[in-house]
Amino acid sequence: MTRRHAIAIPTLLILALLGTAWVIPLLWTFATAFRPPGQSVAVGAMISADWTLENFARAWSYAPFGRYYLNTVILVSGILILQLVTTTLAAYAFARLEFPGRNLIFLIFLLQLMVPAEALAVPNYITMRRLNLIDTHLAMMLPYVASAFGTFLLRQTFRQVPRELEEAAAMDGCGPLRTLWHAFIPLARPTLVAYGLVSVSYHWNNFFWPMVVTNTPETRPLTVGLALFAKAVEGGSDWALVTAGTVIVILPLLVLFLIFQRQFISSFMHSGFK
């Protein structure tokens, strides 16, 4: 056995254990969601032939999941569009434009990565209340308009673009914005895809801030709606109904990951993570 194989085998075993630890709760959730109401949810009962879609119909009628889905799509797509604009412009400025204190400002900007979003909930809530935006989609979006992670990711990509390409664009009469659009963004497409997937996943699952600033089903996303749904369903004791609601919430992300897993991994391999 070579030294390379000796290192690879323990690594594969660790990955297999981690994968198993991750997939078992997921399998239990799906199996329980398809169980007839009132049946046992023990591991041994999962392999029986009794399956039903009744739990999903009950869950869908019990809570306005259709409205929650719409709110979540508005939230996720709105944040992603705003972030792509702000992070692209900021990354280009930090990577290519020369101005006093550029590196210092960038380091200060990166401090955002060290501050958890929950720590800013109170000042953000006060700001939203003063703007009269509580219980609106915009209130959920505004704290996430800028992203230090996205800016850092794109800055690293833009720094790798050859200077000759930028100079050629300038000789053709392109200003900074046209150069960014025609020369930098096409080359950064894998990074943009990778960041887009991360942003969608994070904000689809985000719970704390939407819970703070939403009060009605007209604005609540899926995560908050699911929490209230689980609490209302017999105190969370009806596991078949609760897990059916959980599957309704997580299924789109699982499907997207299964479809785009190759693109997701490939995007990160080309986005500066070597």
VENWOTA-V331053 format. One record per residue. PHI is phi in whole degrees, 0 to 359 (NA if undefined). Layout:
phi={PHI/PHI}
//
This chain:
phi={NA/282/297/295/292/297/278/290/297/300/297/296/296/296/297/295/295/296/296/295/298/280/276/299/300/293/296/297/298/294/297/291/297/263/279/298/304/90/281/295/250/293/301/294/276/290/268/288/271/276/229/207/259/299/298/291/295/295/296/295/278/284/226/282/296/299/292/298/297/300/300/293/297/299/297/294/291/297/296/297/298/296/293/298/290/291/290/295/295/294/296/295/296/288/271/236/275/257/206/300/74/301/294/295/298/295/297/297/298/289/299/302/294/269/254/294/300/296/292/258/297/293/298/294/295/299/296/297/292/294/276/60/246/300/66/227/295/296/296/286/274/305/295/247/299/256/222/294/296/296/296/297/299/287/300/298/290/296/293/271/289/301/297/299/294/293/294/295/295/294/293/278/90/278/279/303/291/293/297/299/289/266/249/271/297/301/287/264/303/301/293/297/295/298/293/300/295/295/296/299/298/295/281/294/264/297/237/297/294/301/295/290/257/246/232/227/298/293/235/294/276/298/297/292/299/295/298/292/297/295/291/281/279/49/67/83/270/275/295/297/287/295/291/297/297/296/296/302/283/270/301/301/293/296/296/298/294/295/285/251/296/294/295/297/294/297/298/290/293/252/250/105/267/260}
//
